[in-house]
Amino acid sequence: MPAHTIEGMASTASIQVSPDVLARYEAVIGLEVHVQLATRTKIFCACPTSFGAPPNTNVCPVCLGLPGALPVLNRAAVEMAVKAALALNCTIRQPYSQFARKNYFYPDLPKGYQISQYDKPLAENGWLEIFVDGRRKRIGITRVHLEDDAGKSLHEGFGDSDRYTYVDLNRCGTPLIEIVSEPDLRSPEEAYAYLNELKLLMQYVEVSSCDMEKGHLRCDANVSVRQRGVERFGTKTEVKNLNSFRFLKQALEYEIARQVAVLESGGTITQETRLYNPDTGETVGMRTKEHAHDYRYFPEPDLLPLKISQAWLDRIRASMPELPAQKRARFVRQYGLREYDAQVLTLSRALSDYFERAAAASRDPRAVANWVMGDLLGALKAEGKEITESPIRPEQLAELVDLIATGEISGKLGKEIFAKMFATGDSPRTIIEREGLRQISDADALSRIIDEILAANPKQVELYKGGKAGVLGFFVGQVMKATRGQANPQLVNQLLKEKLG
Amino acid sequence: MTATEIRELTIERVRQGLLSRRFSALELAQAALEFAQKENPKTNAYLHFCPERALEAARRVDAQLAAGEDPGPLAGVPVAVKDVILTRGVRTTCASRLLENYVPPYDATAVVRLEQAGGVILGKTNCDEFAMGSSNENSAFGPVRNPVAPDRVPGGSSGGSAAAVAQGTAVVALGSDTGGSIRQPASFCGVVGITPTYGRVSRYGLVAFASSLDHIGPFARNVRDAALLLQVIAGRDPMDSTSAFAPVPDYVAELSGDVRGVKVGLPREYFRDLTSETGEKIAQGVELLKRLGCEVREISLPHTEYAIACYYIICTAEASSNLARYDGVRYTRRSPHSETLSDMYRNSRGEGFGAECKRRIMLGTYVLSAGYYEAYYLKAQKVRTLIARDFTEAFREVDLIVTPVSPFPAFRLGEKIADPLAMYLSDIYTITGSLAGIPCMSVPCGRTREGLPVGMQILARHFDEAGMLRLAYAFEQAGGAEV
């Protein structure tokens, strides 16, 4: 029986579990995702959150944790967190949520504690819908809470890095939300889809750019396995450092196989924190439950309880854009799109906005959808451009679609014109005028051309009349050739049939 | 200026001296600095002086006077500031080895306001390390001696500020109070000390010991000066989320009101075991209040007996977190020769903190630990609510509450230092007010036969500093200090 091998990129190590053994198990996964909020300033002080400033320059007594400094909550961070929570269908905690100190020692944590939320988080009990293998599934959201980020320890890159660690505190105090899911995910694919949907949602409501390379989106996973049909959860491990979509999938696949292998060989899973190493593709034990941190949470005495009044909540709710799931449903309903197409067109807010502008200007939204998903995204991808950088404006694309729909130009000619539009940014009419590309729908003009072609090819005429209907295509081709593809194909067909009749 | 003149300065006398051109602010600052530096070895009240800053502040006052501008209500007044309150460019050590050379890059809000009002900061005063203690013996830079009786403690933790004011090396001083650290040394040294309502004075720039209990407050040789200093430093500060929006009344203007008919409560729990001379003095003080027309009645604060336990759980829990930042990584002294990160932490903190800080860090860490949090910290928070409710109930019946500040007057240096529990128990009367967050103060109430000062504590409703000060002022004017 062939072994199912899970390997990392440069891995020599692998875990061997046969697919049918693996198939007897089911994974149970919950994700803890940190999202950096796109506020201009930090969560508890007025320092800028800008990325890439020289080390230790975006700092003040508050985010440096100097003696005597006190935090003051940033209102914009609260509003963004509430937006994120509402987008995740959560209930905002009433009458108040509360900040708490999470105590631990680390050189890039200058206060000696993180200001987070513990037993009274900002929001709870939400859900996020994912779409996997053509199936919709609701993933529960346990909680969304606000917290401040730590600085960065730089262990390498300096002349004396063998002896010293450098600390950059610029990132200290950057606002984060932590989004904790229920253990509702059952496969790495579902986890991937969840993270993807979450990212999309956060970008939609404009609370984060979710740039993973800049650490705006960070993910840890709680993973356990159980035999199919068993209801009780297995012992879980927490896998950290899943900071790209690819790593998330690889790490989960590895960890699931590892746990199955342990159980199959008669072992038990140790409750522990494991670190994913992207170089080997493995997860490695960091610390067991016995050595887990005791964070000694207690209410942050320097901050008042956070009350979100109904009026404030209403204002935030009113400022929310349409969410991807709502938009998808509307696209299906309003434009008659297929579910899958609606999914693709809502992959980003910019893309859906583009589509809607084009669809609104056109008489054939479904054709617009096909052009956007096919030709336009393809052309953009080939040039490494985003939808916001498209040389073709949505109204221009709508014009092209309508020229085809009304039969003014052929689909084939449309493709040619599209390429020229993409290259020049000109409207289809401008290109048609300039290059004399208008479709010939004049029956008299076409009739003359057809007559000439029939006269020049008597043998083929005979064949057709003898029953070879396929020869018709030959004549169509000849007409197109003679008209440089500008003949209206339907009219050509019709005229040919009449004349050969 | 003579030593006696300096020693007996009040804010009003400074003002008159300046306005009558009998001395300039600069001359006063120089004379006050010289006097303080000469006298300081007797008490060790100041840890260090900041002459440059003082003279600069004095010159500013003189320039304002010369330009005909109002130099502010504290113009030229020599002030001492407890060394847990930050002063930009001037070392702020918290009386700890860990911060021996720490020079903060910003001023506490109270310091900014004090200097804007024309105050002249002479130097930084000694205290218990990180304000943890009741005798000032926990300073890394030596204890403070009580100016009234040099073999005795000045009280703590703001022992240096109280001693400086009592000794006359400052006209007024800033201290900090978490469980009695202003009131108890004020009573031991025979001066006035105020712990304002929690949130009345910004904590921004006060090095945190127990954030939910920490206050900045004034020391002075009379009630009026204390009221004036409070007036200057009080009020909303956007840098402190816990500072209150409530408007600040004119405390000085409100001092002279009538106290006849004011209802004063005496909590029976505070007097039950009070058989000492302190008890006699307080009883005499209460008689004086009656003669002033106050309606005195007995009240009950039934949860008092749980206050000490409750306080020492909450304050140590918060302290264990607040002191985590002194880890040897940045501004604190780093222990050399550490092989690993945890060695660096252990050695730097182990060598840097004194015994009392370590004791409280350990206690606080313990009460917050998984499995103990509910039994200790959470329970203590509930008790705190009950204690605060006791006061709310009591203030339905009475306007003000009067108690002793301390069960005994200043004790001898070394007398209690080996017995932490006895030391903790000496805070018994001051802790309840701190837990409730209400304003309270110590006002001199006679002396023992040995000549040791006794302090009477007055407690008031939230934000009723004015009512509290009015009673203290009437008591003082009627000779309360000599009962």
Boltz contact constraints between the chains, C-beta under 6 A:
constraints:
  - contact:
      token1: [A, 61]
      token2: [B, 106]
      max_distance: 6.0
  - contact:
      token1: [A, 65]
      token2: [B, 325]
      max_distance: 6.0
  - contact:
      token1: [A, 67]
      token2: [B, 207]
      max_distance: 6.0
  - contact:
      token1: [A, 68]
      token2: [B, 86]
      max_distance: 6.0
  - contact:
      token1: [A, 68]
      token2: [B, 205]
      max_distance: 6.0
  - contact:
      token1: [A, 68]
      token2: [B, 206]
      max_distance: 6.0
  - contact:
      token1: [A, 68]
      token2: [B, 207]
      max_distance: 6.0
  - contact:
      token1: [A, 70]
      token2: [B, 204]
      max_distance: 6.0
  - contact:
      token1: [A, 70]
      token2: [B, 240]
      max_distance: 6.0
  - contact:
      token1: [A, 72]
      token2: [B, 241]
      max_distance: 6.0
  - contact:
      token1: [A, 101]
      token2: [B, 321]
      max_distance: 6.0
  - contact:
      token1: [A, 103]
      token2: [B, 321]
      max_distance: 6.0
  - contact:
      token1: [A, 105]
      token2: [B, 345]
      max_distance: 6.0
  - contact:
      token1: [A, 107]
      token2: [B, 329]
      max_distance: 6.0
  - contact:
      token1: [A, 111]
      token2: [B, 325]
      max_distance: 6.0
  - contact:
      token1: [A, 112]
      token2: [B, 324]
      max_distance: 6.0
  - contact:
      token1: [A, 112]
      token2: [B, 325]
      max_distance: 6.0
  - contact:
      token1: [A, 113]
      token2: [B, 321]
      max_distance: 6.0
  - contact:
      token1: [A, 294]
      token2: [B, 369]
      max_distance: 6.0
  - contact:
      token1: [A, 294]
      token2: [B, 370]
      max_distance: 6.0
  - contact:
      token1: [A, 296]
      token2: [B, 368]
      max_distance: 6.0
  - contact:
      token1: [A, 298]
      token2: [B, 368]
      max_distance: 6.0
  - contact:
      token1: [A, 301]
      token2: [B, 211]
      max_distance: 6.0
  - contact:
      token1: [A, 301]
      token2: [B, 212]
      max_distance: 6.0
  - contact:
      token1: [A, 302]
      token2: [B, 211]
      max_distance: 6.0
  - contact:
      token1: [A, 303]
      token2: [B, 241]
      max_distance: 6.0
  - contact:
      token1: [A, 304]
      token2: [B, 241]
      max_distance: 6.0
